[in-house]
Amino acid sequence: MLNKILLPKFLCPLYETDLVRIGKNNDGGYSIPKQSLSHTKLLYSFGLNDDFSFEEEFHSKAGAKIICYDNSVNWKFFLKKFLLGDFKSIFKYINHRAFFDGKNKIHEPKYIAPIGTFHTVLKEEKIIDLNSMLIDSSLNSLFFKIDIEGSEYRILEQLTKYAPCMAGMVIEFHDCDLNYHRIKNFMENFELQLVHIHINNWDFVSPKKFPQALELTFSPRQFNKMIANKTKKFPILLDQPNNPLFQDYPIEFND
């Protein structure tokens, strides 16, 4: 019986800021820096599926332009879900078409990966990376929401490069028990500070109580302060279990 999560100390947030939860209850919502809402002019969202509640609420509260990238979401995606018995998918498709107006709220059906990546099915123009989308990146007014099922590791170097442009970032790491050394290396070189951590309880936990999926929130230094209470507990009251049928287990940090 699992009663706690065990994580290395490098994943323990040393800084804190005022957080606000954006997006729907349970899976799809994230805790982000409250100040990010007033400092963001453009939200880049990588990974969409059929849930844009985060993007919708972020736009409502921040007034920011939104550009989402997900090459898997189109009318065929919703039709397949409908044929498999998800009859609500027809309404999700209608809402998707209504929300993404092509002006201030844009859905680009493209795959996020370094330019030059080859795929037998995807055409070259269907692949995009940060270097090609952030041609004018002089303003520190960008927020990133990243949930791309393992492809996040392919763009970590570029995220580090463009950190000075960011007003915040929330990212879901996958297969963390196998890639924790890559996450550690990224955090050591990333300019923004870790201010929150949450376990996605839809995924497996290893025999060593290390979760496969982690949601990490990063905040610019000017928004943050050192955590005075070194015994701060996670999850926090703002958190909700991704899978509502099971609780969020407490996190312990070790050497």
C-alpha positions in Angstrom: 0.0 0.0 0.0 1.4 3.4 -1.1 1.4 5.9 1.7 3.9 8.5 0.5 6.0 9.7 -2.4 9.8 9.8 -2.1 11.7 12.4 -4.1 15.4 13.6 -4.1 16.0 17.0 -2.4 16.8 18.8 -5.7 13.0 18.6 -6.4 12.1 20.3 -3.1 11.1 24.0 -3.8 13.3 26.4 -1.9 11.3 29.4 -3.0 7.7 30.4 -2.9 5.3 32.9 -4.4 1.6 33.6 -4.4 0.0 30.8 -6.5 -3.4 30.6 -8.2 -5.0 27.5 -9.7 -5.9 27.9 -13.4 -8.0 25.3 -15.3 -10.6 22.8 -14.5 -10.8 20.7 -11.4 -8.5 17.7 -11.2 -6.6 16.8 -14.4 -6.2 19.9 -16.6 -5.7 22.5 -13.8 -2.3 23.8 -12.7 -1.0 26.0 -9.9 0.9 29.0 -11.4 2.4 32.3 -10.0 -0.3 34.8 -9.5 1.9 37.6 -10.8 2.3 35.7 -14.1 -1.2 36.6 -15.0 -0.5 40.4 -15.0 2.9 40.0 -16.7 2.1 37.7 -19.5 1.3 39.0 -23.0 1.5 35.7 -24.8 0.8 32.1 -23.5 2.4 29.3 -25.4 0.6 26.0 -24.7 2.3 22.8 -25.9 -0.1 19.8 -25.7 -3.9 20.3 -25.9 -5.9 17.1 -26.3 -9.6 17.9 -25.9 -9.2 20.1 -22.8 -8.4 23.9 -23.1 -9.8 24.9 -19.7 -6.4 26.2 -18.7 -6.0 28.3 -21.8 -9.6 29.6 -21.5 -9.2 30.7 -17.9 -5.7 32.1 -18.4 -7.0 34.2 -21.3 -10.0 35.4 -19.3 -7.9 36.5 -16.3 -4.7 37.7 -18.1 -6.1 38.9 -21.5 -3.0 37.4 -23.0 -2.8 36.1 -26.6 -2.8 32.3 -26.7 -1.0 30.0 -29.2 -1.5 26.3 -28.7 0.6 23.6 -30.5 -0.8 20.1 -30.9 -0.6 18.3 -34.2 -2.9 15.4 -32.9 -6.0 17.6 -32.4 -8.3 18.1 -35.4 -11.8 17.1 -36.5 -10.7 13.5 -37.0 -9.5 13.4 -33.4 -12.9 14.4 -32.1 -14.8 12.1 -34.5 -12.7 9.1 -33.4 -13.6 9.8 -29.8 -17.3 10.1 -30.7 -17.2 6.8 -32.5 -15.5 5.2 -29.5 -18.5 6.2 -27.4 -17.5 9.6 -26.0 -20.7 11.3 -27.2 -19.7 14.6 -25.5 -16.9 14.9 -27.9 -19.2 16.6 -30.4 -19.8 19.4 -28.0 -16.1 19.6 -27.2 -15.4 20.0 -30.9 -18.0 22.8 -31.2 -16.5 24.6 -28.1 -13.0 24.1 -29.5 -14.0 25.8 -32.8 -15.7 28.6 -30.9 -12.8 29.3 -28.6 -9.9 29.3 -31.1 -10.7 32.3 -33.2 -7.5 32.3 -35.2 -6.6 35.8 -34.0 -6.0 36.1 -30.3 -6.5 32.4 -29.6 -4.8 30.2 -32.1 -4.4 26.4 -32.4 -1.5 25.4 -34.6 -1.7 21.7 -35.6 2.1 21.3 -35.3 4.5 19.0 -33.4 7.0 20.5 -31.0 10.5 19.2 -31.6 13.9 20.6 -32.8 13.8 21.6 -36.4 15.4 18.9 -38.5 13.5 16.1 -36.6 12.3 13.6 -39.2 9.0 11.7 -39.0 7.7 9.4 -41.8 4.1 10.7 -41.4 4.6 14.4 -40.5 5.7 16.9 -43.2 8.7 19.1 -42.4 6.4 22.2 -42.0 4.4 20.4 -39.4 7.4 20.4 -37.0 8.3 23.6 -35.0 10.7 24.4 -32.2 11.3 27.4 -29.9 14.0 28.8 -32.1 11.7 29.2 -35.1 8.7 30.5 -33.1 10.6 33.0 -30.8 12.2 35.1 -33.4 11.3 38.3 -31.5 11.9 37.3 -27.9 13.1 40.5 -26.3 10.2 40.8 -23.8 10.0 38.8 -20.6 6.2 38.4 -21.1 5.8 34.8 -22.2 4.2 32.0 -20.2 4.7 28.3 -21.2 2.4 25.4 -20.4 4.0 22.2 -21.5 2.5 18.7 -21.4 3.7 16.8 -24.5 4.0 13.3 -23.2 7.8 12.9 -23.0 8.8 15.2 -25.9 9.6 17.9 -23.3 13.1 16.4 -22.9 13.7 17.3 -26.6 13.3 21.0 -26.0 14.9 21.5 -22.5 18.0 23.2 -24.0 15.8 25.7 -25.8 13.7 26.3 -22.8 16.9 27.2 -20.9 18.0 29.5 -23.6 14.7 31.5 -23.6 14.1 31.5 -19.8 14.9 35.3 -19.6 11.8 35.9 -21.8 9.4 34.0 -19.4 6.9 35.3 -16.9 6.5 31.7 -15.7 6.2 28.1 -16.8 4.4 25.0 -15.8 5.7 21.7 -17.2 4.8 18.1 -16.8 7.7 15.7 -16.9 7.1 12.1 -17.9 9.0 8.9 -17.1 10.7 10.8 -14.3 12.0 7.7 -12.5 14.1 7.0 -15.6 15.0 10.7 -16.4 15.4 12.4 -13.0 19.1 13.1 -13.9 18.0 15.0 -17.0 15.5 17.0 -14.9 18.2 17.8 -12.4 20.5 19.0 -15.0 17.8 21.2 -16.5 16.9 22.8 -13.2 20.6 23.6 -12.5 20.8 25.6 -15.7 17.3 27.1 -15.8 17.0 30.7 -14.7 13.5 30.5 -13.3 13.1 29.1 -9.8 11.0 26.0 -8.8 8.1 27.2 -6.6 5.7 24.2 -6.7 5.6 20.5 -7.3 2.7 18.2 -7.8 2.4 14.5 -8.6 0.1 13.4 -11.4 -1.5 10.4 -9.8 -2.8 9.0 -13.1 0.6 7.5 -13.7 2.7 4.7 -12.1 4.9 5.0 -9.1 8.1 2.9 -9.0 8.8 0.4 -6.3 11.1 3.0 -4.8 8.1 5.3 -4.5 9.3 7.6 -7.3 6.4 8.8 -9.5 6.6 8.7 -13.3 4.8 12.0 -13.8 5.6 15.3 -12.1 4.1 18.8 -12.6 6.6 21.5 -11.8 5.9 25.3 -11.6 8.7 27.8 -12.2 8.6 31.5 -11.4 10.9 34.4 -12.2 13.2 35.4 -9.3 11.6 38.8 -8.8 8.2 37.1 -7.9 9.7 34.9 -5.3 11.1 34.7 -1.7 12.9 32.0 0.2 10.6 29.6 2.0 10.9 30.5 5.6 9.3 27.3 6.8 11.7 24.5 5.8 9.1 21.9 6.6 6.6 23.2 4.0 4.4 20.2 3.0 3.3 19.1 -0.4 0.6 18.8 -1.7 -0.8 22.2 -0.7 -4.4 23.2 -0.2 -4.5 24.5 -3.8 -3.7 21.1 -5.2 -6.2 18.6 -6.5 -5.6 15.0 -7.5 -5.5 14.5 -11.2 -7.4 11.3 -10.8 -10.2 12.2 -8.3 -10.8 8.6 -7.4 -7.5 8.6 -5.5 -5.9 11.0 -3.1 -2.7 13.0 -3.5 -0.1 11.3 -1.4 2.3 13.4 0.8 5.8 14.0 -0.6 9.0 13.4 1.4 12.4 14.6 0.2 15.5 12.7 0.8 19.2 12.7 -0.1 
